[in-house]
Amino acid sequence: MRIISRSLLIIEKIISFLVTALMANRLSYGDIGFWSQVLFSSSLFTSIVGFNIPNGIIAIVPRINKREEKYELIFKSILFLLITGLFFCISLILFRGFISKILFNKVLELNIFVLILSIGFGELLLEFILYSYRSVKNFSFSNYVLILRILPRIVVIFGILKSDINLILYLYSATYFFACIFAYLILLNKNRNNIVYLLTKKINNLLLLNPKPYLRSLFALSRKSVLATITASLFFFLIRSITLSNKGLDGVGEFSLAISAGAIMLSITTFTGFTFYPYISNLAIAEREKAFLKTKELSLKIIYFSLSISFVLIIMKNIFWNNLNFYPFTINSVDLFLSFLGYGFLGAYQISQPFAFALTDSINVFKIELLSSVISLGLIYLISLGNKFSIHLALLSFCLYTFSNYLQANYRNLNILKEKNV
């Protein structure tokens, strides 16, 4: 099952890359910029409204020994996400004009705005199911969820071939909606007995912070993580806003194509992390030093691999430049290098997280993200004082941001190891 899971993750990333390549050949920079802002807006919704609970689930559930308490924690978490998700959707619609003006430099039509929210909400719900089943090592059902996540990326190809950005948006959001409904119908059917058991409990018991102390630990981790998520989102929001104000949606499209090339490194991280995260979370509890060394080793491998890929692509581009006139070889060499290196650091940073989450609730991720954002955005400000803003500068800032995150996370893990060994 794990081999199938990894294969599906590879397929998902390959399809995403091919979709981006097809967009680069069929759509204008402006349309690509708009689509990029749609995905960014929906992921912003997923990250902030989700309170990082899916990642918390995969860290907390392995600590629980009783099967009933595992399902109770998951059940209460999804109830919380459904209620807060619907509340935020309604609230954001009321401020549609203000929000769309900030993100798109224009007021979006209500139907387009609702489609963006539905994509974000659908991503959140599917992500929760995926992480929940990974947390209990049920890779069979998580594979179905992975297949459902791939479908929207395939369906949008019809819209791309028509070169119609609105059709792409409708197809993507509709497929996500039906995939989400289908996943939850299967979930209800497979876990009918567990759900009936939880619903028949007294309502006052359902509302208590049970199972203790795990639910409190989950929300403690989520509270701290969501601050870090907001800070990280703020960084990307500011980078995109600066690009949008200086270069327009065309500039956002150019930036998105460049950064999407390096995003292939996230497929390596996701592919590895799918089984590494649950493994290292359990290993950290039993053998801390071994878990720390394995985490550090894998992080460095991802960085070295990102450098290797970028150099190979740049060498190929310069040798065969006459024949390689397609994406990603159409991207500037400097941008290509910075994109891959930045995502290499980002992958290493993500790999470093489960070790810390498994051992303590006192993780100040917010401080890491904040310091990295200040450093990278400060660089943009200082350089832009004497020079015009450029895509090179935006990617350099991204690279510095992810590098700072990785260094701080690695230093934090070392301190946790030392404290636990005292």
N, C-alpha and C positions, 0 to 999 in steps of 0.2 A: 504493500500500500504506500509506503514511503517513497518507493521508486516512482510510482504513478504520480504521487504528489509533486515530486521534484520535476517530473516530465511536464506536468500541467503548468507549473510555474514557468518553465522554460518556454513552453508554447505561448503562454500569455504574454511574456515579454517580447518574444519574437514577433507576435502579431501586432503588439503595440508599436514596435519599431517599424514594421512594414507599413502600418497605417500612417505613421509620421512621414515616412519616406514617400508614400503615395500623395499625402497632402502637400509635401514640398514640391512635387511635380505638377499637381493639379490646381492648387489654390494659390491665391495671392498672399503676400505677407500680411495684409490687413485681415483677411479671413482667418489665417492661421493665428494671428494675434488675438482675434476675438475668441476663437475656439480655445486657445490657451488660457485666456482669462476665465472662460466658462469652467474649465477643468480646475483651475486654481480656486475659483470661488466655491465650487462644490466641495473640493477637498478641504477648504478652509472651514466650511460648515461641518464636515465630517470630523475634523480634528478638534475643533473647539466645542461643538455641541456634544460630541462623544465623550468629553472629559477624559480621554485616553483610557477609558474603562476596558476596551478590548485587550490592550496591552497589559493592563493591571490584572485581568482575569488569568492570562497565561502565566503570570508571576505568582499569583496568590493561590489558585486552585491546586497546584501540586503540593502545597503545604498541608492541605486538608486530607485527613485519613478516612473520614466517614463519607460514603457515597451519597447519602441523603443530603449532607451539608454542602457537598460540591454542587448538587443540582439546585439547592435552595439559593446559594450565592449567585449562580448563573441566572436563575429565574428572577430574582429581585433586581438584578442588574439590568436585565432587558426591559423590565417594567419601568425602571427609572429612565432608561434611554428613550423608550416610546413616548412617555409623558413629556419629558423635557424637549425631545425632538419636535413634537407637534406644537408645543408652546413657542419654540423659537421660530418655527416656520410661519406661524400666524403673526408673530411680532415683527419678523423681518419683512413680511409683505406690507405691513403698515408703513415701513420706512423705505419702501422700494426705491423711490426717487433719489433719496439721499445716498443709499448704498450703491445703486447702479451708477450714479454719477461719479462716485469715488473709484469704483472698480473698472468702469468702462468709458468714463469721460462723456457719458450721455445717459439719458433716462431710458431704461429698457421697457419694452411693452410688458404688461402684466403676465401674459402667457409665457413669454420667454423667461421672465424672472421665476415663475412657478416651476418651469421645467428645470432650471438650475437648482432650485431647492430640492426638487424630487430626486435629482441625481445624487446630491449630497446626502439626503436621507437614506436613499437606497444603498449607497456605498457604506454608510454607517451600520445599517442593519445586517448587510451581508458580511461585513468585516467582523461584527460581533459573533455571528454564528460560526464563522471560520475559526476565530481565535478560541471560542468556547470549546469546540470539538477538538482542537489541537491541544487544549489544556488538559483534556481527559484522555488524550492519545487515541481518539477515534478518527483516524486518518481516512477511513472509508467515506464517512459522510462529508468530511471537509473537502474531499475530492469533488463531490457533486457541486459544492459551493464554488470551487475554483472553476469548474466548467461553466457555471452560470455567470461568473464574472468575466469570462472570455467572450460570451455571446455579444454584448453590446459593442465590443471592439470589432467584431466581424460584421455586424449589421451596418455599422456606419460606412463601410466601404461603398455601399450602394449610393449613399449621399455624396461621398467624395467623387465617385465616378460621374455624378451629375453636376459636380462643382457647385453644390447648393449648401451653404453653411447652415441655413435654417432647417433643411431636411436632415442634415447630419445631427443637429441638436434634437429634433423630434424623435428620430430613430434611436438615438443613444438613450435618451431619458425613458422612452416607452419600453425599450428592452430591459433596462434596469428595473423599472417598476414591476413588470411581469415576472422577471427573474426573482425579485425579492418576494413577491406574493407566493410564487411556486415553492421557494426555499422554506418559507415559514409554514406552508401547508404540510410539507414533508416533515418538518420539525415537530409540528403538533401531532401528526400521526405516529411518528416513531417514539415520542415521549409522552403519550397520552396518560399513562398511569402515573408518571412522575408529576405531571402538571395537575392532574385531578387530586393527587395527594396534597400538593402544596395549596391548591385553591380551597380544599375542604378544611384546612387549618383555620383556627379562629383568626378573625381579621386583626385583632390586636397583636397576635403573635406574628402575623405576616408583616406588620409595620415595624416591628422591633428590629434592632440591629443584630439579627441572627443570620448565620452562625457567627458567634463571637469567637475570637476577635477579628475574624477574617474579613467581614464586611467593612469594619472600621479600617482595617489595613488597606483594603481595596480603595476606599474613598480617600484615605490619607495619601496613598501613592497617586491616585488620580488627581487630587487637588494640586499636588506639587507638579505633576507632569503637565497638567493643563496650563499652568502658568508658563512652563517652558515651551509648550506648544504655541501659546499665544505670542511669546517672545520670538520664536522661530518664524511663525506666520507673519509677525510684524516685520521681520527682516525681509522676507520675500515680498511682502506687500509694498514696502518702501522701495525695494529695488525695481519692482515692476511699475510702481507709481512714477518713479524718477524716469524710467525708460519711456513710459507712456507720455509723460509731460514733455519730454525732450524729443522723442522720436515718433510718437503716436502709436497706433495699433500696428503699423508696419514695423516699427522698432521692436515692439513686444513680440511680433511674429519672428523676427530675425533672432532675437534673444532666445525665444522658446525653441527654435530649431537647433540652435547651438547647444543649449543646455540639455535638450532631449537626446543628443548624440551620446553624451557622457552618462545619461540615465540608464544606459544598458548595464552599468555597474550595479545598479540597484537590483537588477535581475539576478546577478551573481549573489548579492547579499541576501535577497529574499529566498533564492534557491537553497543557499547554505543554511540560512537562519530558520527555515521551515522546520527542520529537525534539530538544529543546533540550539535554538532558544529553549525548548522544553528540556533538552538533554543537559545544557549547562545550568539551568535553574535547579534541577535535581542534584547535579554533581556538586554545585556550590555549597549545598547544605551538608553534604557528606564529606567532600574533599575540597576544601576552599583553595588551597595552594595549586592543586592540579587544575581546577576550574579557571583560576586566574591566568595560569600559564597558557592554557589552551585558548582562552579568550584573546590574550595578547598576540599569540602566534597567528591566529586566524585574521586578526585585524591587520597585522603587517602584511600578510599574504594578499589581502584585498588591495592594499595601497600599492604594493609592487605590481600586482596584476593590472591595475588601472594605468600605471605608468607604461607598462609593456604594450598594452593595447593602443594607447595614444601614440607611442613612438612608431609602432608598426603601421598604423593608419597614415601618419604624416609622411613616413618614408615612401609608402605606396603612392600617396598622393603626388609627391614630388617626382617620382620616377615615371609613373604612368599617367600623369596629369591630363594628357591628351585624350585618354580613353575612359577616365574615371570622372565623367561629368554628371554624376548623380549623387544623391544624398547617401552618406554624410560627407563625401569627399568635396562637396561644393562649399562646405563650411571653411572659414578662415582657419589656417593651421594653429595660430595662437589661441583662438577661441576653442578649437577642438582639444588642444592640450589642457587648457584650464578647466574645461568642462569635465574631462575624464579624471583629472587629478582631484578636482573638487568633489566629485561623486565617490572617488576612492576614499577620501577622508570621511565623507558622510557615511559610507558603508562601514568603515572601521569604527566610527562613532556608534552606529546602531548595534554592531556586534558587541560592543563594550557594555551595553546597558543591562542585559539580563543578569549578569554576574552580580551587579550591585542590587538590583531589584529583589533578587532571591534572598539576600542576606540582611537587608535592613529597609525600614520604611523611611529612614531619615536621609533621603537623597535630594539634594538641592539642585535639581536639573535646571530650574529657573535661573539660578546664578550663573551656570555654565552658558546657557543660551544668551543671557543678557550681556555678559562680558564679551562673548564672541560677536554679538550684534554691534555693540559699541565700537569694538576694534575695527570691524570690517566697514561699517557705515562711516566711521571717522575717517577711514582711508579714502573713501569716495569723496567726502567733503574736502579733504586737504588737497587731493589731486585735482578735483574739479575747479578749485580756486584759480589755477593757472592754465587749465586746459579745458577744452570742450568735452562734454560727456560722450562716452562711446560704449559700444557693446563690450569691447575689451575690458573696460573699467568695471562694468557690471559683473562680468565673469571672474575677474580678479578678486573682487569683493566677495563673491560667492565662495571662491577657493579659500580665501583667508578665513572666512566664517566657519567653514567645515573643518579646516585645519585646527583652529582654536578650540572647537568643540571636542575634537578627537584628543588633543593633548590634555585638556582638562578632565575628560572622562577617564583616560588612562591613569592620570595622577590620582583621581578620586578612588579608583579601584585598588590601587596600590595602598592607599591609606586605609581603606576598609579591610584589606587583607592583614595589614599590620595590627590594626585594632583588634580584630578577631583572634589573632594569634597571641595576643598579650595575656 
